[in-house]
Amino acid sequence: MINDQIDPITFEVVRNGLDSMVDEMAITVMRTAYSGVVRDALDYSTAFCAADGQVIAQGLTIMLHLGSFPAAINSVLTKFDNRIKPGDVFILNDPYTSGGIHLPDVYIIKPIFATDSLRGFVGVVAHQADIGGLVPGSNSTESTDIYQEGLRIPTSKLYDAGEPNEAVFDFIATNVRLPIQVRGDMRSQLAACDIGERAVLELIDRYGADNLSEYFDTLLDYSEQRARSEIKALPDGTFKFEDFIDADNIKEGPVRIAVKIKIDGDEIFVDLNGSSPQVPAGINSPIPFTRAAIYGAVRLIMDPDIPNAAGYHRPIHISVPEGTVVNPVHPAPVAARGITGFRTMDAVLGALAQAMPDRVPADGEGGNTLISIGGTRSDGSPYALVDFFGGARGGGPKSDGSEGVSHPASNLAGSPVEILEVENPIVVDEYALIQDSGGAGKFRGAQSYVKQITNIGGKATLQLRSDKRKFPPYGLQGGSSGSPSMNILNPGHEEKILPTLAQVELPSNGVIRHKMAGGGGWGNPIERDPSRVLDDVIDDRVSIQAAKSEYGVVISEGENKIDRNATKMLRSKMQKQTKFQQ
């Protein structure tokens, strides 16, 4: 129940002040981080949480991080009950003892005190360039248990009443390949937490600690009320969908994500029963990460103006069986769990598309591809390239899929090629869009990318996390699937096709070529405006041949003109064939 004594103008000022604060924290990390994976790819997130751990505000960063903050803060509250002091700072990453989501994602959390009471927490989770383990970059898909994946940090004090715990800093620096980058990024996280603490204390000074806590409660209640209103407008019913991860590096593959959604009044029940058992590969998704994927998927169909406070979680009820790939038990490996979080969100959206076909877009590339290359430079110093790239969205009910816009779960950015080459002994030979790779539809899926990298250093380890080869991005409402992904080692010269999930040696002058999957199409392709098809041909997005075979649009070669009569006849023929097949 929303407190009717709350002043609505002050409520909006507080709400926007908190949003600005967490965004300022995010900008601080971007400007001060050392490693490319944080500074350029933006693989980090910021949040402000209430004293009980509920998210009140979150920065414009990674959706799959933010739903996991309550679990991380709960581990602090549980382990350090009545022992949290002003000046403390906590650090953690372990999925099985501390609410972490995989070992590279390290949380730094700072409690905020005012009037001698705990008033909340600010926190930053950032993907470290390395945290030890089997492969440089610590994103192994080949690990068979979590002990192989790197340094596990149980919930610990990084600072105790303002004094740094040098032993923790030393343990971390000793167990990672890139201690300068890791410690630099952690300092960046600490700086962002200081920025957040200062901003919250300014709000407390202005409005009073107890009064401000009432506004926090109201934000939670308001986001819940708005979410319930959105859900109540949906049709009641039960909707099922399943999606798959190729998981072609293990005998247990492919991995199934099964979703059953029940909409009942103003509540949604999401059940992942029937999903695959946990697997001996680093793609298992810890439960905080899975929950974040589900919350995020439902959030995508709501009004974007709803506050990103945890109140909107309340009408979403989640059931995930233990011992599955979406809720593993110790010591299951989780290093590359991102792919499972992506697929969980895709599966939930696939089910929701049945309830609201006019709101959910077709499937995209399946989440960012991750290419890790690591070894030592000629001077013996270690390096670890961690390169995320993606952005082939599916077509939607009103528009084509977007290229270069990351999967909605991640919001990552592409690292500049020039920086990748300066900081690592590699050359990016090609980074380009692929013609005819987006699924055909009334609204076309985004084109996929190709990225080719040559190792110009010594022998290195190559780790690939990709997907959507056996199960390419699905189309919706009559749209076609997008093109599948492909990994090619040394193309054109003793080339070898690699699995979607692969860990191999990359020799000096070795080449890896990755073709990302293309976005699925939305709606019947022969309903696409012929002039838009012509534009796609002129822009080299679609070939003349595909314009004819997929869209029924006849374009005169060399003139870039539509043959209107031939197009009308061809589309009529294609429409009759479709009806006959049905």
N, C-alpha and C positions, 0 to 999 in steps of 0.2 A: 504494500500500500504506500503510495507516494505521499509524503508529508505535505499537507496543504498549507503549512505555515512557512514553507520555503519561498523566499523571494525569487520570482522567475528571472529577473534581470541578473541578480547575483549568481543564480544557478548557471546561467549561460556564461557569465564572466569566469566562474570557477572552472566550468567544463572546458572552455576554450583555453584558459590558462594552463590547465593540465595537459591538454593536447599539444600546445606550443612547447611546453616543458620537455615532454618525451621526444618531440621532434628535434629540439635543440640538443638533447642528449645524443640523438642519432647523428646529427651533423657534427658534433664534437668527435665522435668515433671516426667518422669518415675523414675528417681533417687531420687527425692525429695518429691513426693506426699505422703500423709499420708494414704489414704484409699485404700483398695484392688481394688475397682472398677476402680480407676484411675491407681494406681501403677502396679497392676498385670493384670487386664483385659484390660488395655490400652484404656479405653473409654474416649478419648480426642483427640483434633486435634490442629495443629498449622498452622499459615498462615502469609504471608506478603502481604499486599494490597497497591495499589497505593493510592494517596491522594483522588481520587474519589471513592474508595471502591472496585475497580476491583481487583480480586485475581491475583497476579503476581507469587507467589510460595506457595506451600502447602506441609506440611510434610507427611511422609508415615504413615498416621494414618487413620482416618475414612472418607470415601468418602461422606457419607450422611451429615457429618458436614460441609464440606468445601464449597459446593455449596451455603450454607446459609450465609457465611460471608458477602457478599455484602449487604444483607438486614440488618444485624446487624450494619455494619459500616454506612450505609445510615441513620439509626436512630440516630447515633451520629452526623453526618453531619447536619441532619435536625433540631434536637432539640437544638444543641449547635452551630448553625451557627454563625461564627465570635466570638465565645467564647471559642475556643479550644486553650489551651496554652501549652507551654513546661512544662513537669512534670505532666500533667493531665493523669489520668488513668480512663477508663470508665468500668462500669459493667452493665450487663443486662441479662434477661432471658425470658421476657414476649413475647409470640407469637403474641399478639394482639396490642401491642403498640411499640414494640422494635425490631422486626425481629428475635425473639427467635424461638426455635423449640420444646421445652417443658421445663418445669420448672427446672428439675434436671440439664439440660445443661446450665451452667452459662458461659457467655462470659466475658473475661477480655481483654480490648483493649487499646493499648497505641499508641498515635500519635507520629510521629517522625518529629522533626524540624531541619532544617539546613538553614543557611543564612536567619534566621528570617521568613522562610516559611514552611508550612506544606508539608512534602515530602512523607508521607505514614503512614501506620499503621501496627503494629505487633499485633497479637492476639492469644489467646488460649481459646478454649471452652472445658470445662471438665464436665463430668457427676458427680455431687456431690453425696456423699453417702446418703444424705437425704436433702430434702428441705421443709420438713413439709408435711401436707396433711393427707389423710385418712389412709395411710399405711406406715410403716417403709420402707424407700427406695424410697418413693414417685413415684412409678410406677403403680398406681392403674388402673386396667381395669374397675373397678366398678364405678368410678366417673361419675357423670351426668352433671357436669359443671366444669369449670376451677377453680372456687372458692374453690372446695374441694381438689385441687391438691397440694397446698402448697403456699409458699411465691412467689409472683410475684414481680420481680424487674424491674421497668421501667428504661430506659436508664438514668444512674446516674453517677455522678463523685465519684469514689472510692478514688481518690487522686485529689486534686485541687492545681495545680502548685507545686507539690511535697509534699503537706501536706495531710496526711491521713484523710478521712472523717470518724471519729470514730462513728458517728451516724449510718452510713450505715453498718459498721462492727457489731455494737451492734444489729441492727435490724435483721441482718442475724443470728447471734449467738443465739438470743433469740427465733427464730422461727423454728429452726431445732433440730432434735433429737440428732445429733452428732456434736456439735459445734467445738470440737477440730479437728476432721477429716476435716470438711468443711473449717474452717479457715486455716488449714494446707495446704489443696489442693489449696486454693486461693493464699496462699503465694508461692506455687510452680508455679502457673500460672504467678504470678507477676515476679518471678525470670526468667522464660522463656522469658517473654516480655523484661526484661532488657537485656538478652543475645541477643535477636533479634535486639533491638535498637542499641546496641553497634556494632553489625556486619554491619548493614546498614550504620551507621555513618562512619565506617572504609571504606566502599565502596565509600561513598561520599567524604571522604578525599582523596581517591586515584584517583577518576575519575571526581570529581566535581558534584555538585547537579544537575545542568541543563543537563549536558551531560548524567548522569546516568538516568535521567527521560526519555531521548530519548531511552535508552536501554530498559527501562520498556515498553515504547510504542511499541518498535520493538518486544519484547517478545510476547505482546498481538497480534500484527499483524501476527507474524510468526506462533503462535499456531492456529490462525484463518485460515491462508493460508493452513497449513498442514491438518487441519480438513476438509476444503472444498475439498481438493484434495482427501481425503479418501472417503468422501460422494459421490463425483462425480463418483467414480469407482463403486458405487453400482447401481443395476438396478432401474430405475424409476418405480414408482407404488404406490399403496395404500395397506396397510397390516393391518389387524385387529386381535386383540387377547383380550381375557378376562381371568382374574384370580380371585380367590376368597379367602377371609379370612373367616374361619369358623364362628367366632363371635357367638359362641354357648352360650354365657352368656346373650344375649339380643334377644328380639323377632324380631328385625329388621334383624338379621343375616340370612343367610350369607351375607357378604359385597362384592359387586362386584367392580372390578377395570377394566374398559373398556378402551382400547387403540386403537386408529386409527393413523397409521403413514403413511404420504405421503412423498416419496422421489422424489424430483424434481430438477434435475441438481445437484448443489452443496449445496442444502439446505434440511433440514428435518423439517417437520411439525408434531408435536405430539399433539394429541387432546384426552383429557380424558373425553369428553362428554359421558354421559351414565353410569358413575360411580355412586355408591350408594349415596343417600343423607347423610349428616352428621348424626351421631348416638349418643344416650345418653350413651356413654361408652368412655373410655379414649384412643381410637384408631384412632381418627381423626388426619390427618396429615396436619400441617400448610403449607401454600404455599411455604415458602422457603425450607422446607424439601422435599416436592414433586418435586420441580424444581431440587433440588440436586439429587434426585433419577433418574430423567429423563436424566439429563446431564451425570450422572455416567454410566447409561446403554449404552448410545450412545458412551461414551468414551471407554467402554470395547471392542468395535469392531474396534477401531482405533489402529494405530501403538503406542505401549507404549512409544516410544521415543519422541512423541509430548509433548512439555512442558505443565505442569499442570497449565497453565495460563488461565484466563477467556476468552481469545480470542476464544477458541474453542467453547464457548457457542454461539457465534454470529450467526452461520448458523443453530442453533437449535431453532425453534420457537415453543412456548408452549402455549396451550390453556387449561385452567382448570376452569370449572364453579364454581362460588361461592356457598356456602351452601352444598358442597359435602364432602364426607369423605376425599377427597384429597385437599380440599380448604375450610375448615370450617370457619364459622363466629362466632364471640363472642356471647355467652360464652361457646362454645363447648369444651368438655374436650379433652386433647391431651397427657396425661401422658405416655401412652404406644404406642405412634404413630409410634414407630420403626417398628412394624409389618406391618403397611400400607406402610411405605417407602420401606421395603423389597419387598412387593407384587407389588408395582408400578414398581420397577426395573424389577422384574420377568416378569410382563406383557409386558413391553416394549421390553425385550429380546425375549419373545415369538413371538411378531410381527416381530422383526428383523430377527428371525430365518427363517421366510418365504422368506425374501429377500436374505439371505446369509446362507443357510443351512450348509455350510461347515465351518462356523466360530463360531456359537453359540452353547454352550453346553446345555444339558438337565437341567431340573429344579433340584435345590438342596433342602435342608431341610427347606427352607423358612425363613432363618435368625435365629439368635441365640435365643434359649430358655432362658427366664429370670426367675429364681427362687429367690424370695425375702422372707426371713424369718426374722421377727423382734419382739422384745419384750424387756424384762429386764432380766439382769443376777441376780444371787442370792444376789449380793450386792446392787441391785436396779439400777445399771447403765444400760442405754439403749444400745441396739445393733441393727444393721440392716445389715444382710447378703444380698448382691446384687451379685448374681452369674449368669454370662452369660456363656453359653456354646453352641457350635454348631460345624459345620464343616463336613457336609455331602454333598459334591458337586455332581452335576450330571455328568454323563459321557460326554465326548466331542468328537469332530470329529477325534481326534488323540490319546486320552488317557482316562484311567479310571478316575472316579471322585475321588477326594482326601479326605481322612479322616483328621479331625483336622484342616482343612484350612477354616477359617471363610467365611461366605457369602461375596461376593465381595463388598457389600455396607458397610460392617462394619469393617473388618480387626481387630476384637477383639481377644484377647488371652484368653485361659482358665486359671482360677486362680488355683494355686497349691492346691491340696487337704489338704496338711499339714497346709498351712496358713489359709485356711477356718476353719479348726478345731481348730487351736490355737486362732483365733480371735473371734470365735463365739461358743456358746454352742450347737454344732451339731457334728454328726459323719457321714462321707460319707461311707456308707456300701458297695457301689458298683459303679464303674465307668468303663464301659466296652463296647466293640463293640458287635453288635448283628448279629449273622449269618443269611444269606439269607435276609438281610434287604435292600440291594442295588438293584435298578431296573436292570433287565437283559438287556443286549445289546451287540452289537459288542464291545462297550466300556462300561463297567459296571459302575453303579452308586455307590457312596461311601456307606459303611455301616453306619448305624445309631448307636447311643450310648444309653445306659441306665445309668441313674444316680439315686441312691437311697440315701436319706438323712434322718437321725433320729434326732429329736429334743431332746436333753438331758437336756435342760433347762426347765423353766416353760412354761406356756401357751404362745403361740406366734401367730402372724398373718402370714399366708402363702399367697403370691401373685404369681400367675403363668401367664406368657405370653408365649404361645406356639401356634402352628397352624399345618395345614396340616394333619388333621384327615379325614374330609369329602372329602377334595380335596388334595390327596397326591401328591408329586412331580411328574410332568409330564415327560414322556420320549419323545424323539424326534427321527425322522427318523426311526421309527419302534421299538424303545426301549420301555421297560416296565416301568410303574410307580414305584417309590420307595415305601417302606412300610409306612403306616400312623403312626402318633404320638399317644401317649397314656399317660394319667396321672392317677395314681392309689394312692389313699389315704389308708394307712395301708394295704398293700398287704398281702393276706393270713390270715388276722385276721379282720373280719368285714370290708373287703375292699370295697371301694367305687370308682367308676369311676368319675373323675372330668372333667368338660369342659376344652377345650383348654385354655380358659381365665377364671381364677377362683380366688376368694378371700375367704378364709375360715380360721377358727380357727385351729391351729395345737397344740394339747394338748402335755403335757409332755410325752415323749416317742412315740409321733406320728411320722409316717413315710410317706414321699412322694417319690413315684417312678415315674420317667418320662422316657418314651421311645421317643426319638427324631425320626422324619421322616428320611427315607433313601433317597439318591439321585436317580434321574431317570436315566434310561439307554439310550444310544445313539446308534442307528443303530440296525439292525436285530440280535437278540441273536445267531441265528444259523450260523452267519458269524464270530463268535468269534473263535479265534485260540484255538483248543482243549487243547493245552499245557498250555495256560493261564487259562483255566477252571480248569485243573488239579492243577495248582499252587494255585488257589483260594481254592480248596478243601483241599489241604495239609495245607494251612494257616488258615483253619477253617472260611474262609470268605463265602464259599458256601458249602452247604451240598451235599453229593453224590446224594440224591434224587432230589435236585434242579438242579444239573448239568445235570441230565437226562431230567427232565421235562421242564426246562427253556431253556437249551442250546443244548439239543440233544446230550450230551456227556455221553457215558456209561463208567463208571469207576468201576473196579473190587474192591469190598469192601475188605479192609484188605491188599490189595496189592498196592493200589494207582497207578494203571496202566490203561491206556486208551485201551478199546477194540475197535480197529480201524474199524473193519468190522461192528460191531453192531452200532457204532457211525455213520458210513456212511449211513447205512440203515435207522436208526432212523431220521437223518436229512433230508434224501430224503422224508420220509413219512411226516415229519412236514412241509416241504416246499410245498408239494402237498396240504396238508390241508389248509395252509395259502392262496394259490392261489384259492382254492375252495371257501373259506370264502369270498374272495374279489369279 
